[in-house]
Each structure stands twice: as C-alpha cells, then as structure tokens.
Amino acid sequence: MILNARSFLTAGHTFTQRQEAAFFASIRLRNGTFKTTDHHRLDDLNLLVIGEWQKLDRKPREIMDVGVSSGISSLEWADALARAGIDAKIVATDLCMHASLVPLLPAYEVLLDRDGKVIQHILGNRPVRWSLDGPRDFFRGTGFLVAALNAFASTLLLLTNGRRRGKDVLLVNPDARDNARLSFAEDDILAPNPEHLRGRFNAIRVANLLNRGYFDEAQLRRAVDNLKDRLMGAGSFLIVNRTHADGNNNGTIFQLSEANKFEIVARMRDGSEIEDIVLSPDADGAQLRAASQNRSLSTPSRPR
Ligand SMILES: C[S@@+](CC[C@H](N)C(=O)[O-])C[C@H]1O[C@@H](n2cnc3c(N)ncnc32)[C@H](O)[C@@H]1O
C-alpha cells in the first residue's frame, strides 16, 4: 500500500518503515524542500557526536534538532544519547509539522500547508504531487495531470472556502510524537529568531536542510546566524550534515569558542558542504542577507 496523508493520519502504528519513508519523501514543501527522511539515516553521525562529547567530557542537556521531518532521527538520537548516559531533552522543529486534510470531491482530497497551499493531492488512495518536474513531465503526460489538479484544487478551495473544513494531520512519526524526551515545534530557520529560542541550547543539529541545492549563500548565512544566536555561547555545539545519494553522511561538528567563533571539532567523511560559511567571519553577510531578504527560495536540486 502506498501511504498518502489520509492513510498516514488513520493508520496509527501499522505502516512499515519503508512505507513511512516513501510517504515523507513524496512530500515537497512550497519552498522547494522535501520532507525526505528515514529510520537509521543518521546512526553513524550519532555515534561520532557522542564519541566526541565523551572525549570532551561534555553532556549537553538542552538540544535542538532543526528540520526534522517525521522526527524519527530525533527519536533515534535521544535514544542513542540515553544509552550513552546523556540525559538530554530535544526540541525538534520543522517548517511544516501540521498540515490540513481537506475533502474536495468524493475520492478527491488535498493536503494543505499552513498558508493553504496544496502539498499533496489524493486521488482515490493515490498520492499525487503538486510540483512540476520540468518539461520532461509533460512529455510523460504526468505534467498535464499535475497542472490540471493544481488549477482544479485552487478553484474548488476558493469556491467552497474548503480551507475551513480541514482535518489536522500531524506529520510526525507516532513513536517520536509520544516520546517524553522530545518536544515538537514549527519553526522557520530563515525567519528572525523567536525570543524564547535565543541563547537556549548547548547543541543544535541541522541535517539535510542547509544544502547549497536548497538555499543560496545569503540564506545559508542567515540560517547559520540564527542557529548561532540560539546557542548558549562558548562551548556549545553546532552539527551540520548532509546525507548523499549513496546514503553516506557528510557532516561537521563545530564548537563555539570564547571569541564566539565556530571551530571544527570533528568531521564525518568529507564534512559539511557549508563549512566555509559556518567558519567565515560574517564580513559581507549583512549585505547578502539584505539582498536576499525579499527573494523567494531557490529551486532544490533533488530530494534528500
Ligand atoms: C530533507 S528533510 C530532513 C529531515 C531530517 N533532518 C533528516 O535528516 O532525515 C528537510 C526538512 O526541513 C524542513 N524545512 C524546510 N525548510 C525549512 C525551514 N526554512 N526551516 C525549518 N525547517 C525547514 C522540511 O519541512 C523537511 O522536513
């Protein structure tokens, strides 16, 4: 069975890890990012981080995991930390955690984000994406179906005020949702930091989000500035990782120095692709950020 937003809402704990992964990979947000994630995706990164913290004799207790999708990696991280004797609370955040399932016609529903935009069509039981995949999509014919559904859904939502009739869908793995060490919040890492998140965490991880394929340089700098501002200061950690198409993790563990600059503690394989941004003094960052403030997000290269 292919999971769609309705079956994810109603299936409880009955779906397999593979079905869950396929469901999250099928959801693309309106900023171009995908909700792709999977069980055990970050296991080796967890081991590296815990090993480094043990070497440094550090036990971070207030942790944030940014852009967590289903939250399954946050749960696995919390479990790995607990096994290593690190009793941490993790705030797991994502731009889109709540969505709304709206019936439009018999056997036709749409999943909407918080702005009321379609992020999945459901025809019968079949999930259909909203995003078009370039001209190739039209050669294959799928592009016409997707474009027609997008136009049809917008019109029906407008005419029927459909947004009002939605059922809330929490896009979080049920085990993660019920775990006492985790709390979940919606959060945009590119927006100004909410006051309650500033200076609060002694470790923050961001995996498979701050990619050059998703964001431009100014946006990446803005996100890194926001993450730095959420840390408690000297001695706090930032972990940035990307899982490549072969499943290998490439990441870097940074630590804030007394001079409030990031330094590298350890690398996983090639390290983070945005190391230069995290390490560079923010010379022209302000200018770049101002230039991109009103620009919409760039088109991503591929789901990761
Ligand atoms: C590819 S998934 C990564 C999930 C998980 N961290 C992992 O590595 O498996 C990227 C996640 O970032 C979220 N996201 C996209 N834009 C974001 C933003 N501006 N702020 C916070 N989260 C965002 C998406 O909703 C998505 O769930």
The ligand as an SDF file (V2000), in Angstrom:
LIG
                    3D

 27 29  0  0  0  0  0  0  0  0999 V2000
   15.1940   16.6120    3.8010 C   0  0  0  0  0  0  0  0  0  0  0  0
   14.2910   16.8390    5.2850 S   0  0  0  0  0  0  0  0  0  0  0  0
   15.4930   16.3540    6.5300 C   0  0  0  0  0  0  0  0  0  0  0  0
   14.8700   15.5850    7.6890 C   0  0  0  0  0  0  0  0  0  0  0  0
   15.8540   15.0520    8.7380 C   0  0  0  0  0  0  0  0  0  0  0  0
   16.5970   16.1130    9.3620 N   0  0  0  0  0  0  0  0  0  0  0  0
   16.7990   14.0460    8.1340 C   0  0  0  0  0  0  0  0  0  0  0  0
   17.9900   14.3510    8.0030 O   0  0  0  0  0  0  0  0  0  0  0  0
   16.3590   12.9520    7.7630 O   0  0  0  0  0  0  0  0  0  0  0  0
   14.2960   18.6230    5.4140 C   0  0  0  0  0  0  0  0  0  0  0  0
   13.2710   19.1440    6.3960 C   0  0  0  0  0  0  0  0  0  0  0  0
   13.4750   20.5410    6.5870 O   0  0  0  0  0  0  0  0  0  0  0  0
   12.2180   21.1770    6.6790 C   0  0  0  0  0  0  0  0  0  0  0  0
   12.3760   22.5970    6.3100 N   0  0  0  0  0  0  0  0  0  0  0  0
   12.3390   23.1330    5.0680 C   0  0  0  0  0  0  0  0  0  0  0  0
   12.5360   24.4570    5.1290 N   0  0  0  0  0  0  0  0  0  0  0  0
   12.7090   24.7670    6.4330 C   0  0  0  0  0  0  0  0  0  0  0  0
   12.9240   25.9870    7.1380 C   0  0  0  0  0  0  0  0  0  0  0  0
   13.0300   27.1460    6.4770 N   0  0  0  0  0  0  0  0  0  0  0  0
   13.0240   25.9530    8.4930 N   0  0  0  0  0  0  0  0  0  0  0  0
   12.9090   24.7720    9.1520 C   0  0  0  0  0  0  0  0  0  0  0  0
   12.6960   23.5840    8.5450 N   0  0  0  0  0  0  0  0  0  0  0  0
   12.5900   23.5850    7.1990 C   0  0  0  0  0  0  0  0  0  0  0  0
   11.3290   20.3930    5.7340 C   0  0  0  0  0  0  0  0  0  0  0  0
    9.9660   20.5070    6.1000 O   0  0  0  0  0  0  0  0  0  0  0  0
   11.8490   18.9780    5.9070 C   0  0  0  0  0  0  0  0  0  0  0  0
   11.0900   18.2660    6.8470 O   0  0  0  0  0  0  0  0  0  0  0  0
  1  2  1  0
  2  3  1  0
  2 10  1  0
  3  4  1  0
  4  5  1  0
  5  6  1  0
  5  7  1  0
  7  8  2  0
  7  9  1  0
 10 11  1  0
 11 12  1  0
 11 26  1  0
 12 13  1  0
 13 14  1  0
 13 24  1  0
 14 15  1  0
 14 23  1  0
 15 16  2  0
 16 17  1  0
 17 18  1  0
 17 23  2  0
 18 19  1  0
 18 20  2  0
 20 21  1  0
 21 22  2  0
 22 23  1  0
 24 25  1  0
 24 26  1  0
 26 27  1  0
M  CHG  2   2   1   9  -1
M  END
$$$$
